[in-house]
Amino acid sequence: MADSSEPKKETVHIPILSDPRANPAVQMKKTQLLIDLPAVEMPADTMGTVSSEPQQQIDAIPMLFCWVLLAASATILILQIWNYLA
C-alpha cells in the first residue's frame, strides 16, 4: 500500500475538439437591416442658442448665504474628522 500522507496522482484525459470557428454553421453573406430607421431632423434655429435663465437664478442667491453655507460645511467636516480621530 502507498503511504497515505502523499497525495494520490490522478490524470484526466480531455479530448481535443476541433476549432468551432473554422467551419461556421451559417454563413451570412448578405445582410440587411431588420427595421428601417426614420430620418432624424434637427431644428436649425435652436442650435447654438443659450438661455441666460440659469445664470440669473445663480446670481439671485445672496453671497452671504453662500459663505455661511460654506462655513457650516467646513465646520461639519472638521467635527467629523475630529470624531474619527478621537
JONORHU-V936613 format. One record per residue. RES is the residue in one letter. PSI is psi in degrees with one decimal (none if undefined). OMEGA is omega in degrees with one decimal (999 if undefined). Layout:
# JONORHU-V936613
[[RES;PSI;OMEGA] [RES;PSI;OMEGA]]
This chain:
# JONORHU-V936613
[[M;148.9;179.6] [A;156.3;179.3] [D;130.8;-175.9] [S;-11.6;179.4] [S;-17.1;178.5] [E;142.1;178.0] [P;150.4;177.9] [K;145.5;177.0] [K;117.9;178.9] [E;143.8;178.9] [T;147.4;177.9] [V;132.9;177.7] [H;118.1;179.0] [I;121.7;-179.9] [P;141.5;179.7] [I;120.8;179.0] [L;153.8;177.0] [S;157.9;-178.6] [D;116.9;-178.1] [P;-17.8;179.5] [R;-13.0;-176.6] [A;-42.1;-179.0] [N;90.9;-179.7] [P;146.2;-178.4] [A;-35.5;-178.6] [V;129.3;175.7] [Q;120.3;-179.9] [M;101.1;-178.5] [K;-45.7;-179.7] [K;125.5;178.1] [T;155.6;176.0] [Q;159.7;178.7] [L;139.7;177.6] [L;-30.8;-178.2] [I;132.2;174.0] [D;118.2;-179.6] [L;136.3;178.5] [P;152.5;178.5] [A;137.8;-178.7] [V;124.5;179.2] [E;124.6;178.9] [M;129.2;176.5] [P;129.3;-175.2] [A;-23.6;-174.2] [D;-19.5;-178.8] [T;-3.1;-179.4] [M;129.3;174.0] [G;-1.5;178.2] [T;139.2;-179.2] [V;130.6;178.7] [S;142.1;179.9] [S;5.1;-178.9] [E;-45.5;179.8] [P;-38.6;178.9] [Q;-38.2;178.2] [Q;-35.8;178.3] [Q;-37.9;178.2] [I;-41.2;179.9] [D;-20.3;-178.6] [A;-15.5;179.4] [I;127.9;-179.5] [P;141.6;-178.1] [M;-36.1;179.0] [L;-40.2;178.1] [F;-40.3;178.8] [C;-43.0;179.9] [W;-39.2;178.4] [V;-41.4;178.3] [L;-40.4;177.5] [L;-43.3;179.4] [A;-39.9;178.7] [A;-40.5;178.5] [S;-42.9;179.0] [A;-39.5;178.7] [T;-44.7;178.9] [I;-40.4;178.5] [L;-43.6;179.1] [I;-41.4;178.2] [L;-39.4;178.6] [Q;-41.8;177.4] [I;-40.4;179.5] [W;-44.0;177.7] [N;-34.5;179.2] [Y;-41.2;-178.4] [L;-22.5;-177.8] [A;none;999]]
